Amino acid sequence: MNFSSYSDNNAKPLDLAGWHLALAAIIEVLDCDRLPKRLVAALTSLVPFELAAVLVYRGRSRPLNLYDNFELAHGKQGIAAYIENTYVLNPFYQASQKQLADGVYRMRDLAPDAFFESEHYRSYRALPKHSEEIGYLTDDWPEGLEEIDIAINLAPGIICELSIYRSHSARGFADDELMRLSKALPVIGALLRRYWVKFGAGNLQATPPDSRIDKSFATFGSSTLSERECDVVQLILRGHSSESIGLNLRISLGTVKTHRKNAYAKLGISSQSELLSLFLQSLPRD
């Protein structure tokens, strides 16, 4: 890999010696469950960051947390809240449902539309935060972080999200830093796929064929709404704007608004926040 061409003035110079030492440390634990921790440590020699998490998404099941370095209890509670509920709203999760390719992504580039503009989502532990890249904050999640996501497909229908976070006050991630991570993508992918085969795939045995999310999406509002109103509501829940819904369903913007208005009336709600709250309340609990 050739990292010598990077010239972004905002990017920290590459610690190539540190990267080689970190790779050696990874090789020592190739068949150990410490591999994700060593991989995260290695990536800091390419791009400095403060926090990281490695999650696996399997269809619409709750994500598996393979590793995180959220050491404070407050952060741990944020991870738990995300896995419990708010992952269904996350742009990476939504993108993963559309066969997201291996790559390095800015979180703001994954968000389909402005989804959380002025609504309040306290009922499902997500708070509106205009300072956050995706417009909301999972309850107990550390604030003021910029996020970069590394997507690795582990197997058909199974995708890994290695997220790194740096505070906005520390400066944003430079384009050259993302390029460094992109150049390292084959190594990252090979390591995570090896780890998944050895330590992660067994978790699939406990996963039911149909997740609670699949069942809830399929049945939410079906006893009350028309088929087309259900289609519109599902796209709203997936983060699409009215314009995007119209394009997906091949109907006019006015028709989208009519279906949305009628659906809200039948469900006894008047806002997007109430719709999301109603949907999350409908999810079966473990």
CYANA upper distance limits for C-alpha pairs under 8 A (distance plus 0.5 A):
  1 MET  CA    183 LYS  CA      7.27
  1 MET  CA    184 ALA  CA      8.10
  3 PHE  CA     14 LEU  CA      8.11
  3 PHE  CA    180 ARG  CA      7.23
  3 PHE  CA    183 LYS  CA      8.44
  6 TYR  CA    176 ASP  CA      6.43
  7 SER  CA     11 ALA  CA      8.25
  7 SER  CA    176 ASP  CA      7.69
  8 ASP  CA    174 ALA  CA      7.54
  8 ASP  CA    175 ASP  CA      7.83
  8 ASP  CA    176 ASP  CA      6.30
 10 ASN  CA    174 ALA  CA      6.54
 11 ALA  CA    173 PHE  CA      8.09
 11 ALA  CA    174 ALA  CA      6.11
 11 ALA  CA    176 ASP  CA      6.96
 11 ALA  CA    177 GLU  CA      6.65
 12 LYS  CA     47 VAL  CA      7.95
 12 LYS  CA     48 PRO  CA      8.33
 14 LEU  CA     45 SER  CA      7.52
 14 LEU  CA     46 LEU  CA      6.32
 14 LEU  CA     47 VAL  CA      8.25
 15 ASP  CA     19 TRP  CA      6.77
 15 ASP  CA     45 SER  CA      6.03
 15 ASP  CA     46 LEU  CA      6.99
 16 LEU  CA     20 HIS  CA      6.82
 16 LEU  CA     45 SER  CA      7.91
 16 LEU  CA     46 LEU  CA      8.18
 17 ALA  CA     21 LEU  CA      6.76
 18 GLY  CA     22 ALA  CA      6.53
 18 GLY  CA     42 ALA  CA      8.30
 18 GLY  CA     45 SER  CA      6.20
 19 TRP  CA     23 LEU  CA      6.67
 19 TRP  CA     42 ALA  CA      6.53
 19 TRP  CA     43 LEU  CA      8.01
 19 TRP  CA     45 SER  CA      5.87
 19 TRP  CA     46 LEU  CA      7.21
 20 HIS  CA     24 ALA  CA      6.82
 21 LEU  CA     25 ALA  CA      6.84
 22 ALA  CA     26 ILE  CA      6.80
 22 ALA  CA     38 ARG  CA      7.91
 22 ALA  CA     39 LEU  CA      8.32
 22 ALA  CA     41 ALA  CA      7.71
 22 ALA  CA     42 ALA  CA      5.24
 22 ALA  CA     45 SER  CA      8.36
 23 LEU  CA     27 ILE  CA      6.79
 23 LEU  CA     39 LEU  CA      8.48
 23 LEU  CA     42 ALA  CA      7.13
 24 ALA  CA     28 GLU  CA      7.06
 25 ALA  CA     29 VAL  CA      7.53
 25 ALA  CA     38 ARG  CA      7.42
 26 ILE  CA     30 LEU  CA      6.64
 26 ILE  CA     35 LEU  CA      6.82
 26 ILE  CA     38 ARG  CA      6.15
 26 ILE  CA     39 LEU  CA      7.01
 26 ILE  CA     42 ALA  CA      8.46
 29 VAL  CA     33 ASP  CA      8.14
 29 VAL  CA     34 ARG  CA      6.95
 29 VAL  CA     35 LEU  CA      6.28
 30 LEU  CA     35 LEU  CA      6.69
 30 LEU  CA    191 LEU  CA      8.29
 30 LEU  CA    195 TYR  CA      8.20
 31 ASP  CA     35 LEU  CA      8.10
 31 ASP  CA    195 TYR  CA      7.89
 31 ASP  CA    198 LYS  CA      8.01
 33 ASP  CA    195 TYR  CA      8.11
 33 ASP  CA    199 PHE  CA      7.56
 34 ARG  CA     38 ARG  CA      6.92
 35 LEU  CA     39 LEU  CA      6.55
 35 LEU  CA    191 LEU  CA      8.47
 35 LEU  CA    195 TYR  CA      7.68
 36 PRO  CA     40 VAL  CA      6.68
 36 PRO  CA     54 VAL  CA      8.02
 36 PRO  CA     66 LEU  CA      7.99
 36 PRO  CA     67 TYR  CA      6.88
 36 PRO  CA    192 LEU  CA      8.05
 36 PRO  CA    195 TYR  CA      8.49
 37 LYS  CA     41 ALA  CA      6.81
 37 LYS  CA     67 TYR  CA      7.40
 37 LYS  CA     68 ASP  CA      8.45
 38 ARG  CA     42 ALA  CA      6.63
 39 LEU  CA     43 LEU  CA      6.84
 39 LEU  CA    188 ILE  CA      8.19
 40 VAL  CA     44 THR  CA      7.27
 40 VAL  CA     52 ALA  CA      7.55
 41 ALA  CA     45 SER  CA      7.99
 42 ALA  CA     46 LEU  CA      7.94
 43 LEU  CA     47 VAL  CA      6.68
 43 LEU  CA     48 PRO  CA      8.25
 43 LEU  CA    181 LEU  CA      8.37
 44 THR  CA     48 PRO  CA      5.23
 44 THR  CA     49 PHE  CA      6.78
 46 LEU  CA    177 GLU  CA      7.86
 46 LEU  CA    180 ARG  CA      7.01
 46 LEU  CA    181 LEU  CA      7.61
 47 VAL  CA    177 GLU  CA      6.41
 47 VAL  CA    180 ARG  CA      8.15
 47 VAL  CA    181 LEU  CA      8.16
 48 PRO  CA    166 ARG  CA      8.46
 49 PHE  CA    164 ILE  CA      6.94
 49 PHE  CA    165 TYR  CA      6.29
 49 PHE  CA    166 ARG  CA      5.46
 50 GLU  CA    164 ILE  CA      7.95
 50 GLU  CA    165 TYR  CA      6.35
 50 GLU  CA    166 ARG  CA      5.81
 50 GLU  CA    167 SER  CA      8.06
 51 LEU  CA     68 ASP  CA      8.21
 51 LEU  CA     69 ASN  CA      6.55
 51 LEU  CA     70 PHE  CA      7.01
 51 LEU  CA    164 ILE  CA      6.30
 51 LEU  CA    165 TYR  CA      5.55
 51 LEU  CA    166 ARG  CA      7.33
 52 ALA  CA     68 ASP  CA      6.14
 52 ALA  CA     69 ASN  CA      6.39
 52 ALA  CA     70 PHE  CA      7.93
 52 ALA  CA    162 LEU  CA      7.67
 52 ALA  CA    163 SER  CA      5.93
 52 ALA  CA    164 ILE  CA      4.89
 52 ALA  CA    165 TYR  CA      6.57
 53 ALA  CA     65 ASN  CA      8.10
 53 ALA  CA     66 LEU  CA      8.30
 53 ALA  CA     67 TYR  CA      6.16
 53 ALA  CA     68 ASP  CA      4.59
 53 ALA  CA     69 ASN  CA      7.19
 53 ALA  CA     70 PHE  CA      8.43
 53 ALA  CA    161 GLU  CA      8.36
 53 ALA  CA    162 LEU  CA      6.33
 53 ALA  CA    163 SER  CA      5.79
 53 ALA  CA    164 ILE  CA      7.26
 54 VAL  CA     65 ASN  CA      6.67
 54 VAL  CA     66 LEU  CA      5.93
 54 VAL  CA     67 TYR  CA      5.57
 54 VAL  CA     68 ASP  CA      6.69
 54 VAL  CA    160 CYS  CA      7.50
 54 VAL  CA    161 GLU  CA      6.21
 54 VAL  CA    162 LEU  CA      4.96
 54 VAL  CA    163 SER  CA      6.89
 55 LEU  CA     63 PRO  CA      6.62
 55 LEU  CA     64 LEU  CA      5.93
 55 LEU  CA     65 ASN  CA      5.14
 55 LEU  CA     66 LEU  CA      6.17
 55 LEU  CA     67 TYR  CA      7.68
 55 LEU  CA    160 CYS  CA      6.21
 55 LEU  CA    161 GLU  CA      5.68
 55 LEU  CA    162 LEU  CA      6.99
 56 VAL  CA     63 PRO  CA      5.81
 56 VAL  CA     64 LEU  CA      5.52
 56 VAL  CA     65 ASN  CA      7.14
 56 VAL  CA     66 LEU  CA      7.76
 56 VAL  CA    158 ILE  CA      7.47
 56 VAL  CA    159 ILE  CA      6.24
 56 VAL  CA    160 CYS  CA      4.86
 56 VAL  CA    161 GLU  CA      6.65
 57 TYR  CA     61 SER  CA      7.43
 57 TYR  CA     62 ARG  CA      7.45
 57 TYR  CA     63 PRO  CA      5.22
 57 TYR  CA     64 LEU  CA      7.18
 57 TYR  CA     93 TYR  CA      7.89
 57 TYR  CA     96 SER  CA      8.14
 57 TYR  CA    158 ILE  CA      6.28
 57 TYR  CA    159 ILE  CA      5.89
 57 TYR  CA    160 CYS  CA      6.79
 57 TYR  CA    161 GLU  CA      8.28
 58 ARG  CA     62 ARG  CA      8.05
 58 ARG  CA     63 PRO  CA      7.41
 58 ARG  CA    157 GLY  CA      6.52
 58 ARG  CA    158 ILE  CA      5.22
 58 ARG  CA    159 ILE  CA      7.28
 59 GLY  CA     97 GLN  CA      7.27
 59 GLY  CA    157 GLY  CA      6.50
 59 GLY  CA    158 ILE  CA      7.37
 60 ARG  CA     97 GLN  CA      8.32
 60 ARG  CA    211 SER  CA      6.51
 60 ARG  CA    212 ARG  CA      8.24
 60 ARG  CA    213 ILE  CA      6.15
 60 ARG  CA    214 ASP  CA      6.66
 61 SER  CA    207 THR  CA      8.08
 61 SER  CA    211 SER  CA      5.66
 61 SER  CA    212 ARG  CA      7.60
 61 SER  CA    213 ILE  CA      7.25
 62 ARG  CA     83 ILE  CA      6.59
 62 ARG  CA     84 GLU  CA      7.73
 62 ARG  CA     87 TYR  CA      8.17
 63 PRO  CA     83 ILE  CA      6.57
 63 PRO  CA     87 TYR  CA      8.28
 64 LEU  CA     83 ILE  CA      8.30
 70 PHE  CA     75 GLY  CA      5.76
 70 PHE  CA     76 LYS  CA      6.37
 71 GLU  CA     75 GLY  CA      7.31
 71 GLU  CA     76 LYS  CA      7.41
 72 LEU  CA     76 LYS  CA      6.90
 73 ALA  CA     77 GLN  CA      6.66
 74 HIS  CA     78 GLY  CA      6.97
 74 HIS  CA    140 ASP  CA      6.18
 74 HIS  CA    141 TRP  CA      7.74
 74 HIS  CA    142 PRO  CA      8.29
 75 GLY  CA     79 ILE  CA      6.91
 75 GLY  CA    140 ASP  CA      6.69
 75 GLY  CA    141 TRP  CA      6.11
 75 GLY  CA    142 PRO  CA      6.68
 76 LYS  CA     80 ALA  CA      6.82
 77 GLN  CA     81 ALA  CA      6.62
 77 GLN  CA    140 ASP  CA      6.42
 77 GLN  CA    141 TRP  CA      7.96
 78 GLY  CA     82 TYR  CA      6.65
 78 GLY  CA    138 THR  CA      6.91
 78 GLY  CA    139 ASP  CA      6.44
 78 GLY  CA    140 ASP  CA      4.85
 78 GLY  CA    141 TRP  CA      4.76
 78 GLY  CA    142 PRO  CA      8.04
 79 ILE  CA     83 ILE  CA      6.79
 79 ILE  CA    141 TRP  CA      7.55
 80 ALA  CA     84 GLU  CA      6.55
 81 ALA  CA     85 ASN  CA      6.67
 81 ALA  CA     86 THR  CA      7.38
 81 ALA  CA    125 ARG  CA      7.67
 81 ALA  CA    138 THR  CA      7.36
 81 ALA  CA    139 ASP  CA      7.28
 81 ALA  CA    140 ASP  CA      8.24
 82 TYR  CA     86 THR  CA      5.30
 82 TYR  CA     87 TYR  CA      5.76
 82 TYR  CA    138 THR  CA      6.85
 83 ILE  CA     87 TYR  CA      6.39
 85 ASN  CA    124 TYR  CA      7.49
 85 ASN  CA    125 ARG  CA      8.45
 85 ASN  CA    280 LEU  CA      7.80
 86 THR  CA     90 ASN  CA      7.30
 86 THR  CA    124 TYR  CA      7.77
 86 THR  CA    125 ARG  CA      7.92
 86 THR  CA    126 ALA  CA      7.39
 86 THR  CA    138 THR  CA      7.15
 87 TYR  CA     93 TYR  CA      7.03
 88 VAL  CA     93 TYR  CA      7.03
 88 VAL  CA     94 GLN  CA      7.74
 89 LEU  CA     93 TYR  CA      7.86
 89 LEU  CA     94 GLN  CA      7.68
 89 LEU  CA    237 LEU  CA      8.14
 89 LEU  CA    238 ARG  CA      7.42
 89 LEU  CA    239 GLY  CA      7.76
 90 ASN  CA     94 GLN  CA      6.78
 91 PRO  CA     95 ALA  CA      6.51
 91 PRO  CA    107 MET  CA      7.74
 91 PRO  CA    110 LEU  CA      6.03
 91 PRO  CA    111 ALA  CA      5.34
 91 PRO  CA    112 PRO  CA      7.63
 91 PRO  CA    134 ILE  CA      8.27
 92 PHE  CA     96 SER  CA      6.49
 92 PHE  CA    107 MET  CA      7.87
 92 PHE  CA    110 LEU  CA      6.79
 92 PHE  CA    111 ALA  CA      8.19
 92 PHE  CA    149 ASP  CA      8.41
 92 PHE  CA    161 GLU  CA      8.42
 93 TYR  CA     97 GLN  CA      7.16
 94 GLN  CA     98 LYS  CA      7.89
 94 GLN  CA    238 ARG  CA      7.11
 95 ALA  CA     99 GLN  CA      7.70
 95 ALA  CA    100 LEU  CA      6.37
 95 ALA  CA    110 LEU  CA      7.24
 96 SER  CA    100 LEU  CA      5.56
 96 SER  CA    159 ILE  CA      7.51
 99 GLN  CA    157 GLY  CA      8.19
100 LEU  CA    151 ALA  CA      7.98
101 ALA  CA    151 ALA  CA      7.51
101 ALA  CA    152 ILE  CA      8.01
101 ALA  CA    153 ASN  CA      7.79
102 ASP  CA    150 ILE  CA      7.92
102 ASP  CA    151 ALA  CA      5.41
102 ASP  CA    152 ILE  CA      5.32
102 ASP  CA    153 ASN  CA      6.69
103 GLY  CA    150 ILE  CA      6.28
103 GLY  CA    151 ALA  CA      5.81
103 GLY  CA    152 ILE  CA      7.53
103 GLY  CA    182 SER  CA      7.09
103 GLY  CA    185 LEU  CA      7.58
104 VAL  CA    148 ILE  CA      7.59
104 VAL  CA    149 ASP  CA      6.27
104 VAL  CA    150 ILE  CA      5.03
104 VAL  CA    151 ALA  CA      6.90
104 VAL  CA    178 LEU  CA      7.20
104 VAL  CA    181 LEU  CA      7.41
104 VAL  CA    182 SER  CA      6.46
105 TYR  CA    109 ASP  CA      7.30
105 TYR  CA    110 LEU  CA      7.65
105 TYR  CA    148 ILE  CA      6.33
105 TYR  CA    149 ASP  CA      5.63
105 TYR  CA    150 ILE  CA      6.82
105 TYR  CA    151 ALA  CA      8.25
106 ARG  CA    110 LEU  CA      7.38
106 ARG  CA    147 GLU  CA      7.08
106 ARG  CA    148 ILE  CA      5.36
106 ARG  CA    149 ASP  CA      6.79
107 MET  CA    111 ALA  CA      7.25
107 MET  CA    133 GLU  CA      7.52
107 MET  CA    134 ILE  CA      7.90
107 MET  CA    147 GLU  CA      6.34
107 MET  CA    148 ILE  CA      6.42
107 MET  CA    149 ASP  CA      7.10
108 ARG  CA    133 GLU  CA      6.33
108 ARG  CA    134 ILE  CA      6.95
111 ALA  CA    134 ILE  CA      7.39
111 ALA  CA    239 GLY  CA      8.42
112 PRO  CA    239 GLY  CA      6.88
112 PRO  CA    240 HIS  CA      6.76
113 ASP  CA    239 GLY  CA      6.99
113 ASP  CA    240 HIS  CA      6.33
113 ASP  CA    241 SER  CA      6.42
114 ALA  CA    135 GLY  CA      8.36
114 ALA  CA    239 GLY  CA      8.35
114 ALA  CA    241 SER  CA      7.73
115 PHE  CA    135 GLY  CA      7.96
115 PHE  CA    239 GLY  CA      6.09
115 PHE  CA    240 HIS  CA      7.65
115 PHE  CA    241 SER  CA      7.68
116 PHE  CA    128 PRO  CA      7.22
116 PHE  CA    134 ILE  CA      8.15
116 PHE  CA    135 GLY  CA      5.91
116 PHE  CA    136 TYR  CA      7.06
117 GLU  CA    128 PRO  CA      8.34
117 GLU  CA    130 HIS  CA      8.21
117 GLU  CA    135 GLY  CA      7.38
118 SER  CA    128 PRO  CA      7.62
119 GLU  CA    128 PRO  CA      7.22
119 GLU  CA    272 GLN  CA      7.73
119 GLU  CA    273 SER  CA      6.04
120 HIS  CA    127 LEU  CA      6.76
120 HIS  CA    128 PRO  CA      6.38
120 HIS  CA    273 SER  CA      6.61
121 TYR  CA    125 ARG  CA      7.25
121 TYR  CA    126 ALA  CA      5.72
121 TYR  CA    127 LEU  CA      5.91
121 TYR  CA    128 PRO  CA      7.31
121 TYR  CA    273 SER  CA      6.51
121 TYR  CA    276 LEU  CA      8.39
121 TYR  CA    277 SER  CA      7.50
122 ARG  CA    126 ALA  CA      6.04
122 ARG  CA    127 LEU  CA      6.20
123 SER  CA    277 SER  CA      6.65
124 TYR  CA    277 SER  CA      6.86
124 TYR  CA    280 LEU  CA      7.33
124 TYR  CA    281 GLN  CA      8.44
125 ARG  CA    138 THR  CA      6.40
125 ARG  CA    139 ASP  CA      5.43
126 ALA  CA    136 TYR  CA      6.76
126 ALA  CA    137 LEU  CA      5.85
126 ALA  CA    138 THR  CA      4.85
126 ALA  CA    139 ASP  CA      5.92
127 LEU  CA    136 TYR  CA      5.81
127 LEU  CA    137 LEU  CA      5.62
127 LEU  CA    138 THR  CA      6.90
127 LEU  CA    139 ASP  CA      7.23
128 PRO  CA    135 GLY  CA      6.44
128 PRO  CA    136 TYR  CA      4.67
128 PRO  CA    137 LEU  CA      6.78
129 LYS  CA    135 GLY  CA      5.67
129 LYS  CA    136 TYR  CA      5.17
129 LYS  CA    137 LEU  CA      6.65
130 HIS  CA    135 GLY  CA      5.44
130 HIS  CA    136 TYR  CA      7.44
131 SER  CA    135 GLY  CA      7.43
131 SER  CA    144 GLY  CA      7.59
132 GLU  CA    136 TYR  CA      6.71
132 GLU  CA    137 LEU  CA      7.50
132 GLU  CA    143 GLU  CA      8.06
132 GLU  CA    144 GLY  CA      6.95
132 GLU  CA    145 LEU  CA      7.83
132 GLU  CA    146 GLU  CA      8.37
133 GLU  CA    146 GLU  CA      7.48
137 LEU  CA    141 TRP  CA      7.04
137 LEU  CA    143 GLU  CA      7.94
144 GLY  CA    167 SER  CA      6.11
144 GLY  CA    168 HIS  CA      6.34
144 GLY  CA    169 SER  CA      8.42
145 LEU  CA    165 TYR  CA      6.32
145 LEU  CA    166 ARG  CA      5.85
145 LEU  CA    167 SER  CA      4.77
145 LEU  CA    168 HIS  CA      6.16
146 GLU  CA    165 TYR  CA      6.05
146 GLU  CA    166 ARG  CA      5.88
146 GLU  CA    167 SER  CA      6.43
146 GLU  CA    168 HIS  CA      6.46
146 GLU  CA    172 GLY  CA      7.31
146 GLU  CA    173 PHE  CA      8.26
147 GLU  CA    163 SER  CA      7.13
147 GLU  CA    164 ILE  CA      6.29
147 GLU  CA    165 TYR  CA      5.19
147 GLU  CA    166 ARG  CA      7.30
148 ILE  CA    163 SER  CA      6.20
148 ILE  CA    164 ILE  CA      5.91
148 ILE  CA    165 TYR  CA      7.07
149 ASP  CA    161 GLU  CA      6.74
149 ASP  CA    162 LEU  CA      6.28
149 ASP  CA    163 SER  CA      5.00
149 ASP  CA    164 ILE  CA      7.07
150 ILE  CA    160 CYS  CA      8.44
150 ILE  CA    161 GLU  CA      6.19
150 ILE  CA    162 LEU  CA      5.48
150 ILE  CA    163 SER  CA      6.69
151 ALA  CA    159 ILE  CA      7.34
151 ALA  CA    160 CYS  CA      6.25
151 ALA  CA    161 GLU  CA      5.48
151 ALA  CA    162 LEU  CA      7.09
152 ILE  CA    159 ILE  CA      6.19
152 ILE  CA    160 CYS  CA      5.54
152 ILE  CA    161 GLU  CA      7.14
152 ILE  CA    189 GLY  CA      6.22
152 ILE  CA    192 LEU  CA      8.22
153 ASN  CA    157 GLY  CA      8.40
153 ASN  CA    158 ILE  CA      6.60
153 ASN  CA    159 ILE  CA      4.81
153 ASN  CA    160 CYS  CA      6.60
153 ASN  CA    189 GLY  CA      8.28
153 ASN  CA    193 ARG  CA      8.49
154 LEU  CA    158 ILE  CA      6.10
154 LEU  CA    159 ILE  CA      5.99
154 LEU  CA    160 CYS  CA      7.09
154 LEU  CA    189 GLY  CA      8.40
154 LEU  CA    192 LEU  CA      7.89
154 LEU  CA    193 ARG  CA      5.72
154 LEU  CA    196 TRP  CA      7.60
155 ALA  CA    159 ILE  CA      7.61
166 ARG  CA    170 ALA  CA      7.35
166 ARG  CA    171 ARG  CA      8.45
166 ARG  CA    172 GLY  CA      7.95
166 ARG  CA    173 PHE  CA      8.40
167 SER  CA    171 ARG  CA      7.67
167 SER  CA    172 GLY  CA      8.29
168 HIS  CA    172 GLY  CA      6.45
173 PHE  CA    177 GLU  CA      6.94
173 PHE  CA    178 LEU  CA      7.76
174 ALA  CA    178 LEU  CA      7.18
175 ASP  CA    179 MET  CA      6.83
176 ASP  CA    180 ARG  CA      6.81
177 GLU  CA    181 LEU  CA      7.06
178 LEU  CA    182 SER  CA      6.68
179 MET  CA    183 LYS  CA      6.65
180 ARG  CA    184 ALA  CA      6.91
181 LEU  CA    185 LEU  CA      6.68
184 ALA  CA    188 ILE  CA      6.80
185 LEU  CA    189 GLY  CA      6.40
186 PRO  CA    190 ALA  CA      6.60
187 VAL  CA    191 LEU  CA      6.71
188 ILE  CA    192 LEU  CA      6.69
189 GLY  CA    193 ARG  CA      6.51
190 ALA  CA    194 ARG  CA      6.62
191 LEU  CA    195 TYR  CA      6.68
192 LEU  CA    196 TRP  CA      6.53
193 ARG  CA    197 VAL  CA      6.76
194 ARG  CA    198 LYS  CA      6.93
195 TYR  CA    199 PHE  CA      6.29
195 TYR  CA    200 GLY  CA      7.39
196 TRP  CA    200 GLY  CA      4.82
196 TRP  CA    201 ALA  CA      6.24
197 VAL  CA    201 ALA  CA      6.01
200 GLY  CA    204 LEU  CA      8.40
203 ASN  CA    207 THR  CA      7.69
207 THR  CA    211 SER  CA      8.22
210 ASP  CA    214 ASP  CA      6.71
210 ASP  CA    215 LYS  CA      7.35
211 SER  CA    215 LYS  CA      6.98
212 ARG  CA    216 SER  CA      6.50
212 ARG  CA    283 LEU  CA      6.91
212 ARG  CA    284 PRO  CA      6.77
213 ILE  CA    217 PHE  CA      6.49
213 ILE  CA    283 LEU  CA      7.47
214 ASP  CA    218 ALA  CA      6.59
215 LYS  CA    219 THR  CA      6.64
216 SER  CA    220 PHE  CA      5.90
216 SER  CA    279 PHE  CA      8.32
216 SER  CA    282 SER  CA      7.46
216 SER  CA    283 LEU  CA      6.69
217 PHE  CA    234 GLN  CA      7.29
218 ALA  CA    222 SER  CA      8.27
219 THR  CA    223 SER  CA      8.30
220 PHE  CA    230 CYS  CA      8.19
220 PHE  CA    279 PHE  CA      7.58
220 PHE  CA    282 SER  CA      8.18
221 GLY  CA    225 LEU  CA      6.05
221 GLY  CA    230 CYS  CA      7.11
221 GLY  CA    267 LEU  CA      7.98
222 SER  CA    226 SER  CA      7.59
222 SER  CA    227 GLU  CA      7.89
222 SER  CA    230 CYS  CA      7.11
224 THR  CA    266 LYS  CA      7.12
224 THR  CA    267 LEU  CA      7.83
225 LEU  CA    229 GLU  CA      6.23
225 LEU  CA    230 CYS  CA      6.52
225 LEU  CA    263 ALA  CA      6.75
225 LEU  CA    266 LYS  CA      7.45
226 SER  CA    230 CYS  CA      6.71
227 GLU  CA    231 ASP  CA      6.87
228 ARG  CA    232 VAL  CA      6.85
228 ARG  CA    259 HIS  CA      7.92
229 GLU  CA    233 VAL  CA      6.64
229 GLU  CA    259 HIS  CA      5.88
229 GLU  CA    260 ARG  CA      7.27
229 GLU  CA    262 ASN  CA      8.19
229 GLU  CA    263 ALA  CA      6.37
230 CYS  CA    234 GLN  CA      6.58
230 CYS  CA    263 ALA  CA      8.37
231 ASP  CA    235 LEU  CA      6.95
232 VAL  CA    236 ILE  CA      6.79
232 VAL  CA    245 ILE  CA      7.23
232 VAL  CA    256 VAL  CA      7.57
232 VAL  CA    259 HIS  CA      7.48
232 VAL  CA    260 ARG  CA      7.18
233 VAL  CA    237 LEU  CA      6.74
233 VAL  CA    260 ARG  CA      7.52
233 VAL  CA    263 ALA  CA      7.99
234 GLN  CA    238 ARG  CA      6.78
235 LEU  CA    239 GLY  CA      6.99
235 LEU  CA    240 HIS  CA      6.11
235 LEU  CA    245 ILE  CA      6.87
236 ILE  CA    240 HIS  CA      5.71
236 ILE  CA    241 SER  CA      7.32
236 ILE  CA    242 SER  CA      8.45
236 ILE  CA    245 ILE  CA      8.17
237 LEU  CA    275 LEU  CA      8.48
237 LEU  CA    276 LEU  CA      7.09
240 HIS  CA    244 SER  CA      6.08
240 HIS  CA    245 ILE  CA      6.56
241 SER  CA    245 ILE  CA      6.65
242 SER  CA    246 GLY  CA      6.70
242 SER  CA    253 LEU  CA      6.95
242 SER  CA    256 VAL  CA      6.85
242 SER  CA    257 LYS  CA      7.60
243 GLU  CA    247 LEU  CA      6.93
243 GLU  CA    253 LEU  CA      6.60
244 SER  CA    248 ASN  CA      6.67
245 ILE  CA    249 LEU  CA      6.53
245 ILE  CA    256 VAL  CA      7.55
246 GLY  CA    250 ARG  CA      5.88
246 GLY  CA    251 ILE  CA      5.34
246 GLY  CA    252 SER  CA      6.08
246 GLY  CA    253 LEU  CA      6.16
246 GLY  CA    256 VAL  CA      6.67
247 LEU  CA    251 ILE  CA      7.28
251 ILE  CA    255 THR  CA      6.85
251 ILE  CA    256 VAL  CA      7.39
252 SER  CA    256 VAL  CA      6.87
253 LEU  CA    257 LYS  CA      6.83
254 GLY  CA    258 THR  CA      6.74
255 THR  CA    259 HIS  CA      6.70
256 VAL  CA    260 ARG  CA      6.63
257 LYS  CA    261 LYS  CA      6.52
258 THR  CA    262 ASN  CA      6.63
259 HIS  CA    263 ALA  CA      6.48
260 ARG  CA    264 TYR  CA      6.59
261 LYS  CA    265 ALA  CA      6.75
262 ASN  CA    266 LYS  CA      6.73
263 ALA  CA    267 LEU  CA      6.66
264 TYR  CA    268 GLY  CA      6.54
264 TYR  CA    269 ILE  CA      5.61
264 TYR  CA    270 SER  CA      6.31
264 TYR  CA    271 SER  CA      7.99
264 TYR  CA    275 LEU  CA      8.19
265 ALA  CA    269 ILE  CA      6.65
265 ALA  CA    270 SER  CA      7.59
269 ILE  CA    274 GLU  CA      6.56
269 ILE  CA    275 LEU  CA      7.32
270 SER  CA    274 GLU  CA      7.43
271 SER  CA    275 LEU  CA      6.98
272 GLN  CA    276 LEU  CA      6.79
273 SER  CA    277 SER  CA      6.62
274 GLU  CA    278 LEU  CA      6.46
275 LEU  CA    279 PHE  CA      6.68
276 LEU  CA    280 LEU  CA      6.65
277 SER  CA    281 GLN  CA      6.58
278 LEU  CA    282 SER  CA      6.82
279 PHE  CA    283 LEU  CA      7.35
